[in-house]
Amino acid sequence: MRYLSKQEVESKLTMETCISLMRELFGEIARGKVPGQLRTAMPISPGKLLGLMPGSLPYKDAVGAKLITVYHENYRYGLPSHQGVVVLFDSETGSLRGMVDGTAITGIRTAAASAVATDLLAREEAKRIALLGAGVQAKAHLEAIAQVRSLERAYVWSHDLEEAESFAGEQAVRYDFPITVCQSAKEAVESADIICTVTSSETPILEGLWLPEGVHINAVGACRPKDRELDSLAVKEARLFGDSLESVQNESGDYLIPLAEGIIDEMHLLGEIGDVLVGHIAGRQSDQDITLFKSLGIAAEDIACAAWLLENTERGE
């Protein structure tokens, strides 16, 4: 049985490769070739939970699960909020095939999924990105979005100003465009073409009144029914798509709260991003549209990455 560490995952699974894997996966999901299974989450204490995410990818002959902890206050200790492992089994015999660090996979595949959504939904000429949050996912999302759009400027905001300043300083050497630290979320988004909300906030940090015309939003951080990063107006104003309808309908406070308020109805959730990819539904319909991708993360994403990593490791690549 092979175990791949965080360092091995990060050295082998490039963002370019992961975007390609997510694009392939979303297409297979839309074609009905990937069975869905809602994750199970067990609360441990406020802000802490243990999650089990099982899944199967018939087109990859892969079956497995991700076991993960989500500790929202881990930034205080310099640790990722999401930590875990992906376990892969042989689809024929059920034998344990390998284990892969789930923290690294989560960091990469989450941003790669947002990149696929951005490529499908953002305006072609989108060049300015706002990052609300300055942690692991902010770094990954900047890298991922830069793969699908020719960025010319980035804005970053965080509840922790020092964290935002540190992020800007570290990332400035990697890119040939300026990265501006903003004093407020409103300031960060007012000139943006693409917004990524990548925080552990349980209450809205992005308001609908701030949204520029034609902006695309990747909402990544809130993953529980009572948590949200967007206010109800922001969701109402946007064409809403998810990575998984079942996940959004059961887990996303960004969707469930405005639904309960009567601000939106069930038809407001237009479909999955894979349906846009294969042409089953329309994505952006005009340059004035505000588009929103609600990312919850699904086991199939982790299994696709783990299967690719183990396959390439077994080949000695």
C-alpha positions as CSV (number, residue, x, y, z in Angstrom):
1,M,0.0,0.0,0.0
2,R,1.4,3.4,-1.1
3,Y,1.1,6.6,1.0
4,L,1.7,9.9,-0.7
5,S,2.6,12.8,1.6
6,K,1.6,16.4,1.4
7,Q,5.0,17.2,-0.2
8,E,4.6,14.5,-2.8
9,V,1.2,15.7,-3.7
10,E,2.3,19.3,-4.1
11,S,5.3,18.3,-6.2
12,K,3.3,16.0,-8.6
13,L,-0.2,17.5,-8.9
14,T,0.3,20.8,-10.7
15,M,-2.5,23.3,-10.9
16,E,-2.6,22.9,-14.7
17,T,-3.1,19.1,-14.3
18,C,-5.7,19.5,-11.6
19,I,-7.7,22.0,-13.7
20,S,-7.7,19.4,-16.5
21,L,-8.8,16.7,-14.1
22,M,-11.7,18.8,-12.7
23,R,-12.8,19.7,-16.2
24,E,-12.9,16.0,-17.2
25,L,-14.7,15.1,-13.9
26,F,-17.4,17.8,-14.2
27,G,-18.1,16.6,-17.8
28,E,-18.5,13.0,-16.6
29,I,-20.8,14.1,-13.8
30,A,-23.0,16.0,-16.2
31,R,-23.2,12.9,-18.5
32,G,-24.5,10.8,-15.6
33,K,-21.4,8.7,-15.3
34,V,-20.4,9.5,-11.7
35,P,-22.8,8.4,-8.9
36,G,-23.3,11.0,-6.2
37,Q,-23.2,10.6,-2.5
38,L,-23.8,13.4,0.0
39,R,-21.0,13.6,2.6
40,T,-21.6,12.8,6.3
41,A,-20.5,15.4,8.9
42,M,-20.3,14.9,12.6
43,P,-20.0,18.0,14.8
44,I,-17.3,17.8,17.4
45,S,-17.7,21.2,19.0
46,P,-18.5,24.7,17.8
47,G,-16.4,25.4,14.7
48,K,-15.1,21.8,14.5
49,L,-16.4,18.8,12.6
50,L,-15.3,15.4,11.2
51,G,-16.4,14.6,7.7
52,L,-16.6,11.4,5.6
53,M,-16.9,11.8,1.9
54,P,-17.3,8.5,-0.1
55,G,-17.3,8.3,-3.9
56,S,-16.8,6.2,-7.0
57,L,-15.5,7.1,-10.4
58,P,-16.4,4.3,-12.8
59,Y,-14.6,6.0,-15.7
60,K,-11.4,5.8,-13.6
61,D,-12.1,2.4,-12.0
62,A,-11.6,4.2,-8.8
63,V,-13.5,4.0,-5.5
64,G,-12.6,5.6,-2.2
65,A,-13.3,8.2,0.4
66,K,-11.9,11.3,2.0
67,L,-11.8,11.5,5.8
68,I,-11.4,15.1,6.9
69,T,-11.5,17.4,9.8
70,V,-12.7,21.0,9.5
71,Y,-11.5,23.3,12.3
72,H,-12.4,26.9,11.4
73,E,-10.1,28.5,14.1
74,N,-7.0,26.7,12.9
75,Y,-5.6,29.9,11.3
76,R,-4.8,31.0,14.9
77,Y,-2.3,28.2,15.1
78,G,-0.9,28.5,11.6
79,L,-2.7,25.3,10.5
80,P,-5.0,24.6,7.6
81,S,-8.8,24.6,8.4
82,H,-9.2,21.4,6.4
83,Q,-7.0,18.4,7.2
84,G,-7.4,14.7,6.2
85,V,-6.6,11.8,4.0
86,V,-8.0,10.3,0.8
87,V,-8.2,6.5,0.7
88,L,-8.4,4.6,-2.6
89,F,-9.5,1.0,-3.1
90,D,-9.2,-1.4,-6.0
91,S,-12.5,-1.3,-7.8
92,E,-12.4,-5.0,-8.6
93,T,-11.3,-6.6,-5.3
94,G,-11.9,-3.8,-2.8
95,S,-8.3,-4.1,-1.6
96,L,-6.7,-1.0,-0.2
97,R,-4.7,0.6,-3.0
98,G,-3.2,3.6,-1.4
99,M,-3.6,6.7,0.8
100,V,-3.0,10.3,-0.2
101,D,-2.6,13.4,1.9
102,G,-6.1,15.1,1.7
103,T,-5.0,18.5,3.0
104,A,-2.8,19.1,-0.1
105,I,-5.4,17.7,-2.5
106,T,-8.2,19.8,-0.9
107,G,-6.0,23.0,-1.4
108,I,-5.3,22.3,-5.0
109,R,-8.6,20.8,-6.3
110,T,-10.8,23.4,-4.7
111,A,-9.1,26.2,-6.6
112,A,-8.9,24.1,-9.7
113,A,-12.7,23.6,-9.6
114,S,-13.1,27.4,-9.3
115,A,-10.8,27.9,-12.2
116,V,-13.1,25.7,-14.4
117,A,-16.1,27.6,-13.3
118,T,-14.4,30.9,-13.9
119,D,-13.4,29.9,-17.4
120,L,-17.0,29.0,-18.1
121,L,-18.7,31.9,-16.4
122,A,-16.4,34.9,-16.2
123,R,-16.2,37.4,-19.1
124,E,-13.4,36.7,-21.5
125,E,-11.9,40.1,-20.8
126,A,-11.9,39.7,-17.0
127,K,-8.5,40.8,-15.7
128,R,-9.0,42.0,-12.1
129,I,-9.4,39.6,-9.2
130,A,-10.5,40.3,-5.7
131,L,-9.6,37.8,-3.0
132,L,-11.6,38.0,0.2
133,G,-9.4,36.0,2.5
134,A,-5.6,35.7,2.6
135,G,-5.0,32.1,3.6
136,V,-4.2,28.8,1.8
137,Q,-7.2,29.1,-0.6
138,A,-6.4,32.7,-1.5
139,K,-3.0,31.6,-2.7
140,A,-4.3,28.6,-4.6
141,H,-7.1,30.6,-6.2
142,L,-4.8,33.3,-7.4
143,E,-2.6,30.6,-9.0
144,A,-5.6,28.8,-10.5
145,I,-7.5,31.8,-11.9
146,A,-4.3,33.1,-13.5
147,Q,-4.3,29.9,-15.5
148,V,-7.6,30.7,-17.2
149,R,-7.6,34.5,-17.4
150,S,-4.9,37.0,-18.2
151,L,-4.9,38.8,-14.9
152,E,-3.6,42.4,-14.7
153,R,-4.3,43.2,-11.0
154,A,-5.3,41.6,-7.7
155,Y,-6.9,43.0,-4.6
156,V,-6.8,41.2,-1.3
157,W,-8.7,41.8,1.9
158,S,-8.7,39.9,5.2
159,H,-10.1,40.4,8.7
160,D,-6.5,40.2,9.7
161,L,-4.7,43.1,7.9
162,E,-1.3,41.7,8.7
163,E,-2.2,38.4,7.1
164,A,-3.3,40.3,3.9
165,E,-0.1,42.3,3.9
166,S,2.0,39.2,4.3
167,F,0.1,37.5,1.5
168,A,0.6,40.4,-0.9
169,G,4.3,40.5,-0.1
170,E,4.8,36.8,-0.7
171,Q,2.7,36.6,-3.9
172,A,4.1,39.8,-5.5
173,V,7.3,38.0,-6.4
174,R,5.4,35.3,-8.3
175,Y,3.3,37.5,-10.6
176,D,4.0,40.4,-12.9
177,F,0.9,42.4,-11.8
178,P,0.3,44.5,-8.7
179,I,-1.4,43.0,-5.6
180,T,-3.1,45.7,-3.6
181,V,-4.1,45.2,0.1
182,C,-7.5,46.8,0.8
183,Q,-8.8,48.1,4.1
184,S,-12.3,46.7,3.5
185,A,-14.0,44.0,1.5
186,K,-16.1,46.7,-0.3
187,E,-12.9,48.4,-1.5
188,A,-11.5,45.1,-2.7
189,V,-14.4,44.1,-4.9
190,E,-15.6,47.5,-6.3
191,S,-13.3,47.3,-9.3
192,A,-13.1,43.5,-9.7
193,D,-14.1,41.3,-12.6
194,I,-13.7,38.1,-10.5
195,I,-14.3,37.7,-6.8
196,C,-13.2,34.7,-4.7
197,T,-14.6,34.5,-1.2
198,V,-12.2,32.1,0.6
199,T,-12.7,32.7,4.3
200,S,-13.9,30.8,7.4
201,S,-16.5,33.5,8.1
202,E,-19.9,32.3,9.3
203,T,-21.6,35.6,8.4
204,P,-21.7,37.7,5.1
205,I,-18.5,39.4,4.1
206,L,-19.7,40.2,0.6
207,E,-22.8,42.4,0.0
208,G,-24.9,42.6,-3.1
209,L,-24.9,46.4,-3.1
210,W,-21.1,46.3,-3.7
211,L,-21.2,44.0,-6.8
212,P,-19.9,45.5,-10.1
213,E,-21.9,44.8,-13.2
214,G,-20.8,41.6,-15.0
215,V,-18.7,40.2,-12.1
216,H,-18.1,36.5,-11.5
217,I,-18.0,35.1,-8.0
218,N,-16.5,31.9,-6.7
219,A,-18.0,31.3,-3.2
220,V,-15.8,28.8,-1.5
221,G,-15.6,29.2,2.3
222,A,-19.0,28.5,3.9
223,C,-19.9,24.8,3.9
224,R,-22.6,24.5,6.5
225,P,-26.3,25.3,6.3
226,K,-26.1,28.1,8.9
227,D,-22.9,29.7,7.5
228,R,-22.6,32.1,4.5
229,E,-20.1,34.5,3.0
230,L,-22.6,36.3,0.8
231,D,-25.7,38.3,1.8
232,S,-29.0,37.4,0.4
233,L,-29.0,40.3,-2.2
234,A,-25.7,39.1,-3.6
235,V,-27.2,35.6,-4.2
236,K,-30.4,37.1,-5.6
237,E,-28.6,39.2,-8.1
238,A,-26.5,36.3,-9.5
239,R,-27.0,33.4,-11.9
240,L,-26.3,30.6,-9.4
241,F,-24.5,27.3,-10.2
242,G,-23.1,24.7,-7.9
243,D,-20.5,21.9,-8.1
244,S,-23.3,19.5,-6.9
245,L,-27.0,20.3,-6.7
246,E,-27.5,17.9,-3.8
247,S,-24.7,19.5,-1.8
248,V,-25.9,23.1,-2.4
249,Q,-29.5,22.1,-1.5
250,N,-28.4,20.4,1.8
251,E,-25.3,22.2,2.9
252,S,-25.0,25.7,1.6
253,G,-26.1,28.6,3.8
254,D,-25.4,30.9,0.9
255,Y,-28.3,29.3,-0.8
256,L,-30.5,28.0,2.0
257,I,-30.7,31.2,4.0
258,P,-32.0,33.5,1.2
259,L,-34.3,30.6,0.2
260,A,-35.8,30.5,3.7
261,E,-36.1,34.2,3.7
262,G,-38.1,34.1,0.5
263,I,-35.5,36.3,-1.3
264,I,-35.0,33.5,-3.9
265,D,-36.9,30.3,-4.8
266,E,-35.7,26.8,-5.7
267,M,-35.5,27.7,-9.4
268,H,-32.8,30.2,-8.6
269,L,-30.3,27.4,-8.4
270,L,-29.8,26.9,-12.2
271,G,-27.8,23.7,-12.2
272,E,-24.3,22.3,-11.9
273,I,-21.2,23.7,-13.4
274,G,-20.8,20.4,-15.4
275,D,-24.1,21.1,-17.1
276,V,-22.7,24.4,-18.3
277,L,-19.5,22.7,-19.5
278,V,-21.3,20.1,-21.7
279,G,-23.9,22.6,-22.9
280,H,-27.0,21.3,-21.1
281,I,-27.7,24.7,-19.6
282,A,-26.6,28.3,-20.4
283,G,-24.0,30.0,-18.2
284,R,-23.4,33.7,-18.7
285,Q,-25.9,35.2,-21.1
286,S,-24.6,38.8,-21.3
287,D,-21.7,40.9,-20.2
288,Q,-24.0,42.5,-17.6
289,D,-24.8,39.2,-15.9
290,I,-23.5,38.5,-12.4
291,T,-22.5,34.8,-12.1
292,L,-22.0,32.8,-9.0
293,F,-20.3,29.4,-8.5
294,K,-21.1,27.9,-5.1
295,S,-18.3,25.4,-4.3
296,L,-18.9,22.8,-1.5
297,G,-16.4,20.3,-2.7
298,I,-17.4,16.7,-3.5
299,A,-15.6,13.4,-2.9
300,A,-15.3,12.7,-6.6
301,E,-12.9,15.7,-6.9
302,D,-10.6,14.2,-4.3
303,I,-10.8,10.7,-5.7
304,A,-10.0,11.9,-9.2
305,C,-6.9,13.6,-7.9
306,A,-5.8,10.6,-5.7
307,A,-6.4,8.2,-8.6
308,W,-4.2,10.3,-10.9
309,L,-1.5,10.6,-8.3
310,L,-1.3,6.9,-7.5
311,E,-1.5,5.9,-11.2
312,N,1.4,8.2,-12.1
313,T,3.4,7.2,-9.0
314,E,3.0,3.5,-9.9
315,R,4.3,4.2,-13.3
316,G,7.3,5.9,-11.8
317,E,6.5,9.3,-13.3
